[in-house]
Amino acid sequence: MPVVRIGSHSLHYETNGDGEPLLLLHGLGSSALDWDAQVLAFSSRYKVLAPDLAGFGRSDKLTQPHSIAEYADDIFGLLDYLGIDRCHVLGHSMGGAVAFQMGTEMPRRISSLIILNSLPSFVLDTVAKRLEYYVRLLIVSLFGMQPLASMVTKRLLPKEEHRVVAEKMSERYARNDRKSYVEALKAVAGWSVVDRLAVLTMPVLMISADQDYTPVEEKRRYVEQIPNARLEVIRDSRHATPVDQAEALNKIVLEFLAEVSKTDD
């Protein structure tokens, strides 16, 4: 099991394939295991690196607060350990926040940035965002991870065709450490890099499910503030796009990366 010590905690990671490095960053309550369909599709062309963020999966649990900037530092430490100077980055949800943080901190190290169902700001500036945050915090604090896992997976994967994978996802979600989840939730709430979007001069692709938590138009407004960015919308998808529309997502990502590679040649 590949593990690296970064600061006070150990990170688990998986690598598959050869070629240009492609980093996959999972969302809140998730882990590298939830990228299975993407690892299979991408590893034939790229060296795919999928870590478990601190507090999740097989990485060490969190014992103290951990900011989005610290999550980004963890991943830069992992890249340094593996001798990877530059890579493509695909971040989903909270992983998108970490990806944005990495891109604005050290843009020279990011070959391209792919942001899935995420934003460069998680400021709680709407009633819906505040409600989502406080409901999750309250459920986890009072009842633990199992009720939240059931609620989240029912919302994200309601179709019968996804029943088996939804059950598997719910089981994984429920195994999350309560304190680690709460610390990660608090790290995301209020975080923003909106004032630094102009430094993102690498190719940027924002991808939004048409039924994501946040509206497509909100993502479109941010795309307009990024120098070399565009938006793709995936139909009939909720927040768990890597699962409910894996084939469509994989196609969009591979086509984008192929375009980036042609531009670099």
Backbone hydrogen bonds in HBPLUS format (Angstrom, degrees):
<---DONOR---> <-ACCEPTOR-->    atom                        ^
c    i                          cat <-CA-CA->   ^        H-A-AA   ^      H-
h    n   atom  resd res      DA  || num        DHA   H-A  angle D-A-AA Bond
n    s   type  num  typ     dist DA aas  dist angle  dist       angle   num
A0013-TYR N   A0002-PRO O   3.17 MM  11  5.86 158.2  2.22 152.0 153.1     1
A0004-VAL N   A0011-LEU O   2.96 MM   7  5.41 155.0  2.03 147.1 154.4     2
A0011-LEU N   A0004-VAL O   2.81 MM   7  5.41 164.0  1.83 158.6 160.9     3
A0006-ILE N   A0009-HIS O   2.82 MM   3  5.63 162.2  1.85 166.0 167.3     4
A0009-HIS N   A0006-ILE O   3.20 MM   3  5.63 168.1  2.22 132.5 131.5     5
A0060-ASP N   A0010-SER O   2.98 MM  50  5.48 171.0  1.99 158.2 160.0     6
A0052-ASP N   A0012-HIS O   2.89 MM  40  5.60 163.8  1.91 157.2 155.9     7
A0014-GLU N   A0050-ALA O   3.04 MM  36  5.24 144.9  2.17 119.8 130.4     8
A0050-ALA N   A0014-GLU O   2.89 MM  36  5.24 167.8  1.90 157.1 161.2     9
A0016-ASN N   A0048-VAL O   2.94 MM  32  5.16 146.9  2.05 139.5 149.8    10
A0048-VAL N   A0016-ASN O   2.73 MM  32  5.16 157.0  1.78 170.2 162.8    11
A0047-LYS N   A0020-GLU O   2.95 MM  27  5.70 158.5  2.00 127.7 134.3    12
A0088-HIS N   A0021-PRO O   3.00 MM  67  6.29 168.6  2.02 154.2 151.6    13
A0022-LEU N   A0047-LYS O   2.83 MM  25  5.92 157.7  1.88 151.4 149.5    14
A0049-LEU N   A0022-LEU O   2.88 MM  27  6.07 165.1  1.90 148.9 152.7    15
A0023-LEU N   A0088-HIS O   2.80 MM  65  6.05 174.0  1.81 155.9 154.7    16
A0090-LEU N   A0023-LEU O   2.81 MM  67  6.07 167.6  1.83 172.2 176.1    17
A0024-LEU N   A0049-LEU O   2.88 MM  25  6.19 162.7  1.91 165.4 166.8    18
A0025-LEU N   A0090-LEU O   2.85 MM  65  6.21 162.6  1.88 159.8 163.0    19
A0092-HIS N   A0025-LEU O   2.98 MM  67  6.25 168.1  1.99 173.6 172.6    20
A0030-SER N   A0027-GLY O   3.09 MM   3  5.34 158.9  2.14 127.7 129.0    21
A0034-ASP N   A0031-SER O   3.10 MM   3  5.84 155.9  2.16 119.7 125.1    22
A0035-TRP N   A0032-ALA O   3.09 MM   3  5.62 163.9  2.12 119.3 121.6    23
A0036-ASP N   A0033-LEU O   3.38 MM   3  5.80 148.7  2.48 119.4 118.5    24
A0038-GLN N   A0035-TRP O   2.88 MM   3  5.25 125.3  2.19 111.3 126.6    25
A0039-VAL N   A0035-TRP O   2.87 MM   4  6.03 166.0  1.88 167.7 172.3    26
A0040-LEU N   A0036-ASP O   3.12 MM   4  6.27 164.5  2.14 150.4 154.2    27
A0041-ALA N   A0037-ALA O   3.31 MM   4  6.37 152.4  2.40 130.5 137.3    28
A0042-PHE N   A0038-GLN O   2.78 MM   4  5.86 162.2  1.81 160.8 165.2    29
A0043-SER N   A0039-VAL O   3.01 MM   4  5.60 156.5  2.07 144.8 149.0    30
A0045-ARG N   A0042-PHE O   3.05 MM   3  5.81 162.8  2.08 122.1 127.4    31
A0046-TYR N   A0042-PHE O   2.93 MM   4  5.88 148.0  2.04 152.1 161.2    32
A0056-PHE N   A0053-LEU O   2.97 MM   3  5.65 157.0  2.02 150.4 151.2    33
A0055-GLY N   A0060-ASP O   2.78 MM   5  5.56 139.2  1.94 159.7 159.9    34
A0059-SER N   A0056-PHE O   3.07 MM   3  5.79 155.8  2.14 149.1 149.4    35
A0070-GLU N   A0067-SER O   3.05 MM   3  5.04 120.3  2.42  93.0 107.9    36
A0071-TYR N   A0067-SER O   2.94 MM   4  6.37 149.0  2.04 146.8 155.9    37
A0072-ALA N   A0068-ILE O   2.96 MM   4  6.25 158.2  2.00 149.8 155.3    38
A0073-ASP N   A0069-ALA O   2.94 MM   4  6.22 152.2  2.01 141.8 149.7    39
A0074-ASP N   A0070-GLU O   2.92 MM   4  6.15 152.0  2.00 145.8 152.9    40
A0075-ILE N   A0071-TYR O   3.17 MM   4  6.54 155.0  2.23 147.9 153.3    41
A0076-PHE N   A0072-ALA O   2.95 MM   4  6.28 158.0  1.99 153.1 159.6    42
A0077-GLY N   A0073-ASP O   2.90 MM   4  6.10 151.0  1.98 145.9 154.2    43
A0078-LEU N   A0074-ASP O   2.96 MM   4  6.34 145.7  2.08 142.7 152.4    44
A0079-LEU N   A0075-ILE O   2.89 MM   4  6.19 160.7  1.93 152.2 156.8    45
A0080-ASP N   A0076-PHE O   2.89 MM   4  6.12 157.2  1.94 147.2 153.5    46
A0081-TYR N   A0077-GLY O   2.97 MM   4  6.16 157.4  2.02 144.2 150.4    47
A0082-LEU N   A0078-LEU O   3.02 MM   4  6.30 147.3  2.13 146.9 155.5    48
A0084-ILE N   A0079-LEU O   2.86 MM   5  4.99 167.2  1.88 151.0 149.0    49
A0083-GLY N   A0080-ASP O   3.04 MM   3  5.00 154.6  2.11 101.0 108.9    50
A0087-CYS N   A0109-ARG O   3.09 MM  22  6.57 145.4  2.21 144.2 149.5    51
A0111-SER N   A0087-CYS O   2.81 MM  24  5.24 156.0  1.87 122.8 128.9    52
A0089-VAL N   A0112-SER O   3.00 MM  23  6.32 156.1  2.06 149.9 157.1    53
A0114-ILE N   A0089-VAL O   2.75 MM  25  6.01 157.8  1.80 168.0 170.9    54
A0091-GLY N   A0114-ILE O   2.91 MM  23  6.37 159.1  1.96 169.9 173.3    55
A0116-LEU N   A0091-GLY O   2.88 MM  25  6.03 177.6  1.88 162.6 162.3    56
A0095-GLY N   A0092-HIS O   2.79 MM   3  4.73 133.9  2.00 142.9 129.5    57
A0093-SER N   A0116-LEU O   2.99 MM  23  6.35 162.2  2.02 173.0 178.3    58
A0096-GLY N   A0093-SER O   2.83 MM   3  5.00 133.6  2.04 102.1 115.9    59
A0097-ALA N   A0093-SER O   3.26 MM   4  6.79 142.8  2.40 144.9 154.7    60
A0097-ALA N   A0094-MET O   3.01 MM   3  5.05 120.5  2.37  95.7 110.4    61
A0098-VAL N   A0094-MET O   3.08 MM   4  6.52 156.3  2.13 150.1 156.0    62
A0099-ALA N   A0095-GLY O   2.89 MM   4  6.09 149.9  1.99 138.3 147.1    63
A0100-PHE N   A0096-GLY O   2.84 MM   4  6.10 160.1  1.88 150.4 154.9    64
A0101-GLN N   A0097-ALA O   2.93 MM   4  6.16 157.4  1.98 147.8 154.4    65
A0102-MET N   A0098-VAL O   2.91 MM   4  6.18 157.7  1.96 148.5 154.1    66
A0103-GLY N   A0099-ALA O   2.90 MM   4  6.13 162.0  1.94 152.5 157.5    67
A0104-THR N   A0100-PHE O   2.98 MM   4  6.18 151.8  2.06 150.2 156.6    68
A0105-GLU N   A0101-GLN O   2.96 MM   4  6.04 141.9  2.11 144.3 154.8    69
A0106-MET N   A0102-MET O   2.93 MM   4  5.90 175.0  1.93 156.4 158.0    70
A0109-ARG N   A0106-MET O   3.02 MM   3  5.76 159.2  2.06 123.6 129.4    71
A0110-ILE N   A0107-PRO O   3.14 MM   3  5.38 166.9  2.16 112.5 116.5    72
A0113-LEU N   A0203-PRO O   2.93 MM  90  6.36 163.1  1.96 159.2 164.9    73
A0205-LEU N   A0113-LEU O   2.82 MM  92  6.28 160.6  1.85 161.3 168.0    74
A0115-ILE N   A0205-LEU O   2.80 MM  90  6.23 159.4  1.84 156.9 164.1    75
A0207-ILE N   A0115-ILE O   2.73 MM  92  6.03 167.5  1.75 165.7 166.7    76
A0117-ASN N   A0207-ILE O   2.88 MM  90  6.26 167.0  1.90 164.3 167.5    77
A0193-VAL N   A0120-PRO O   2.87 MM  73  5.62 157.8  1.92 169.7 174.7    78
A0122-PHE N   A0191-TRP O   2.76 MM  69  5.33 173.0  1.77 162.1 164.6    79
A0190-GLY N   A0122-PHE O   3.02 MM  68  5.36 169.6  2.03 118.6 116.3    80
A0125-ASP N   A0123-VAL O   2.84 MM   2  5.54 131.2  2.08 109.9  94.7    81
A0130-ARG N   A0126-THR O   3.06 MM   4  6.33 164.6  2.09 152.5 156.7    82
A0131-LEU N   A0127-VAL O   2.86 MM   4  6.01 159.5  1.91 151.2 157.4    83
A0132-GLU N   A0128-ALA O   2.98 MM   4  6.14 162.4  2.02 146.3 150.9    84
A0133-TYR N   A0129-LYS O   3.06 MM   4  6.24 162.6  2.09 148.5 152.9    85
A0134-TYR N   A0130-ARG O   2.97 MM   4  6.15 177.4  1.97 157.5 158.1    86
A0135-VAL N   A0131-LEU O   2.92 MM   4  5.88 159.5  1.96 152.0 157.8    87
A0136-ARG N   A0132-GLU O   3.24 MM   4  6.28 165.1  2.26 142.0 146.2    88
A0137-LEU N   A0133-TYR O   2.99 MM   4  6.21 167.3  2.01 153.3 157.4    89
A0138-LEU N   A0134-TYR O   2.88 MM   4  5.90 157.9  1.93 143.3 149.4    90
A0139-ILE N   A0135-VAL O   2.94 MM   4  6.11 167.5  1.95 153.7 156.9    91
A0140-VAL N   A0136-ARG O   3.01 MM   4  6.14 175.6  2.01 157.9 159.4    92
A0141-SER N   A0137-LEU O   3.00 MM   4  5.97 160.0  2.04 143.0 149.4    93
A0142-LEU N   A0138-LEU O   2.95 MM   4  5.99 157.4  2.00 149.8 155.2    94
A0143-PHE N   A0139-ILE O   2.76 MM   4  5.52 160.7  1.80 149.8 156.5    95
A0144-GLY N   A0140-VAL O   3.02 MM   4  4.34 141.9  2.17 110.8 118.8    96
A0149-ALA N   A0145-MET O   2.82 MM   4  5.98 159.1  1.87 160.6 167.5    97
A0150-SER N   A0146-GLN O   3.06 MM   4  6.30 159.9  2.10 154.4 158.5    98
A0151-MET N   A0147-PRO O   3.04 MM   4  6.25 161.6  2.07 147.4 152.4    99
A0152-VAL N   A0148-LEU O   2.87 MM   4  6.01 172.1  1.87 159.1 161.0   100
A0153-THR N   A0149-ALA O   3.09 MM   4  6.13 171.9  2.09 149.6 152.2   101
A0154-LYS N   A0150-SER O   3.14 MM   4  6.14 152.6  2.22 142.6 149.9   102
A0155-ARG N   A0151-MET O   3.17 MM   4  6.38 149.5  2.27 144.2 151.9   103
A0156-LEU N   A0152-VAL O   2.92 MM   4  6.15 156.1  1.98 153.0 160.3   104
A0157-LEU N   A0153-THR O   2.87 MM   4  5.65 162.0  1.91 143.9 148.8   105
A0162-HIS N   A0159-LYS O   3.08 MM   3  5.59 155.6  2.14 112.0 119.3   106
A0163-ARG N   A0160-GLU O   3.05 MM   3  5.08 166.8  2.07 114.9 115.7   107
A0166-ALA N   A0162-HIS O   2.77 MM   4  5.83 149.8  1.86 156.8 167.1   108
A0167-GLU N   A0163-ARG O   2.95 MM   4  6.17 153.5  2.02 148.4 154.2   109
A0168-LYS N   A0164-VAL O   3.10 MM   4  6.40 157.0  2.16 145.7 152.0   110
A0169-MET N   A0165-VAL O   2.86 MM   4  6.03 158.1  1.91 145.3 151.5   111
A0170-SER N   A0166-ALA O   2.85 MM   4  6.01 156.3  1.90 146.7 153.3   112
A0171-GLU N   A0167-GLU O   3.03 MM   4  6.23 156.2  2.09 145.3 151.1   113
A0172-ARG N   A0168-LYS O   3.09 MM   4  6.39 159.9  2.13 148.8 153.7   114
A0173-TYR N   A0169-MET O   2.86 MM   4  6.03 163.5  1.88 152.4 157.5   115
A0174-ALA N   A0170-SER O   2.91 MM   4  6.04 157.7  1.96 148.7 154.1   116
A0175-ARG N   A0172-ARG O   3.11 MM   3  5.27 136.8  2.30  99.2 111.2   117
A0176-ASN N   A0173-TYR O   3.15 MM   3  5.62 164.5  2.17 113.0 117.5   118
A0181-TYR N   A0177-ASP O   2.97 MM   4  6.18 159.9  2.01 156.7 162.4   119
A0182-VAL N   A0178-ARG O   3.00 MM   4  6.26 166.0  2.02 155.4 158.8   120
A0183-GLU N   A0179-LYS O   2.91 MM   4  6.11 163.9  1.94 153.9 158.3   121
A0184-ALA N   A0180-SER O   3.00 MM   4  6.17 155.8  2.06 145.6 152.1   122
A0185-LEU N   A0181-TYR O   2.87 MM   4  6.09 158.9  1.91 152.8 159.1   123
A0186-LYS N   A0182-VAL O   2.93 MM   4  6.14 158.6  1.97 150.7 156.0   124
A0187-ALA N   A0183-GLU O   2.95 MM   4  6.12 142.9  2.09 138.4 148.9   125
A0188-VAL N   A0184-ALA O   3.09 MM   4  6.36 150.5  2.18 149.2 155.2   126
A0189-ALA N   A0185-LEU O   3.18 MM   4  6.39 166.3  2.20 150.3 153.7   127
A0191-TRP N   A0188-VAL O   3.05 MM   3  5.45 165.5  2.07 130.7 134.3   128
A0196-ARG N   A0193-VAL O   2.86 MM   3  5.43 163.5  1.89 121.0 126.0   129
A0199-VAL N   A0196-ARG O   3.17 MM   3  5.98 164.5  2.20 123.2 127.0   130
A0200-LEU N   A0197-LEU O   3.06 MM   3  5.62 165.1  2.08 118.9 123.7   131
A0201-THR N   A0199-VAL O   2.92 MM   2  5.66 128.6  2.19 109.4  93.9   132
A0204-VAL N   A0228-ASN O   2.95 MM  24  6.03 158.2  1.99 155.1 152.6   133
A0230-ARG N   A0204-VAL O   3.11 MM  26  6.63 139.1  2.29 146.8 157.8   134
A0206-MET N   A0230-ARG O   2.93 MM  24  6.25 174.4  1.94 167.7 168.8   135
A0232-GLU N   A0206-MET O   2.90 MM  26  6.36 153.8  1.96 157.4 165.9   136
A0208-SER N   A0232-GLU O   2.92 MM  24  6.40 157.8  1.97 159.3 166.7   137
A0234-ILE N   A0208-SER O   2.88 MM  26  6.17 159.5  1.92 145.6 152.0   138
A0212-ASP N   A0209-ALA O   3.33 MM   3  5.08 154.9  2.39 111.2 106.6   139
A0210-ASP N   A0234-ILE O   2.97 MM  24  5.94 147.6  2.07 161.5 153.8   140
A0211-GLN N   A0237-SER O   3.03 MM  26  5.84 141.0  2.19 162.5 173.5   141
A0218-GLU N   A0215-PRO O   3.20 MM   3  5.44 131.9  2.44 100.7 112.3   142
A0219-LYS N   A0216-VAL O   3.06 MM   3  5.27 117.7  2.47 101.4 116.0   143
A0220-ARG N   A0216-VAL O   2.94 MM   4  6.26 151.3  2.02 149.1 158.5   144
A0221-ARG N   A0217-GLU O   3.06 MM   4  6.29 149.8  2.16 143.9 149.9   145
A0222-TYR N   A0219-LYS O   3.13 MM   3  5.23 120.8  2.50  96.2 110.5   146
A0223-VAL N   A0219-LYS O   2.95 MM   4  6.28 156.8  2.01 152.4 159.3   147
A0224-GLU N   A0220-ARG O   3.18 MM   4  6.45 149.1  2.28 146.4 152.9   148
A0225-GLN N   A0222-TYR O   2.86 MM   3  5.23 152.2  1.94 110.1 119.4   149
A0226-ILE N   A0223-VAL O   3.12 MM   3  5.34 165.8  2.14 111.5 116.0   150
A0243-VAL N   A0240-ALA O   2.94 MM   3  5.66 156.7  1.99 122.9 130.3   151
A0244-ASP N   A0240-ALA O   2.96 MM   4  6.15 166.3  1.98 155.4 157.1   152
A0245-GLN N   A0241-THR O   3.05 MM   4  5.15 154.9  2.11 132.8 137.2   153
A0249-LEU N   A0245-GLN O   2.97 MM   4  6.15 166.8  1.99 159.8 164.1   154
A0250-ASN N   A0246-ALA O   2.86 MM   4  5.99 170.5  1.87 156.1 158.9   155
A0251-LYS N   A0247-GLU O   3.08 MM   4  6.20 158.6  2.13 146.2 151.6   156
A0252-ILE N   A0248-ALA O   3.13 MM   4  6.35 165.2  2.16 150.8 154.1   157
A0253-VAL N   A0249-LEU O   2.98 MM   4  6.21 167.9  2.00 161.1 164.1   158
A0254-LEU N   A0250-ASN O   2.96 MM   4  6.06 168.5  1.97 151.3 154.7   159
A0255-GLU N   A0251-LYS O   3.00 MM   4  6.10 159.6  2.04 149.5 155.2   160
A0256-PHE N   A0252-ILE O   3.01 MM   4  6.16 157.4  2.07 146.4 152.7   161
A0257-LEU N   A0253-VAL O   2.93 MM   4  6.16 166.1  1.94 156.1 159.5   162
A0258-ALA N   A0254-LEU O   2.98 MM   4  6.09 150.4  2.07 142.3 150.4   163
A0259-GLU N   A0255-GLU O   3.07 MM   4  6.32 150.8  2.16 143.4 150.6   164
A0260-VAL N   A0256-PHE O   2.97 MM   4  6.31 156.8  2.03 151.5 158.1   165
A0261-SER N   A0257-LEU O   2.95 MM   4  6.15 158.6  2.00 147.3 152.6   166
A0262-LYS N   A0258-ALA O   3.08 MM   4  6.31 153.8  2.15 144.1 150.5   167
A0263-THR N   A0259-GLU O   3.08 MM   4  6.34 155.8  2.14 148.3 154.5   168
A0264-ASP N   A0260-VAL O   3.03 MM   4  6.32 145.5  2.16 145.3 154.8   169
A0265-ASP N   A0261-SER O   3.12 MM   4  6.33 134.0  2.34 141.8 153.1   170
A0265-ASP N   A0262-LYS O   3.26 MM   3  5.23 133.6  2.49  93.8 105.8   171
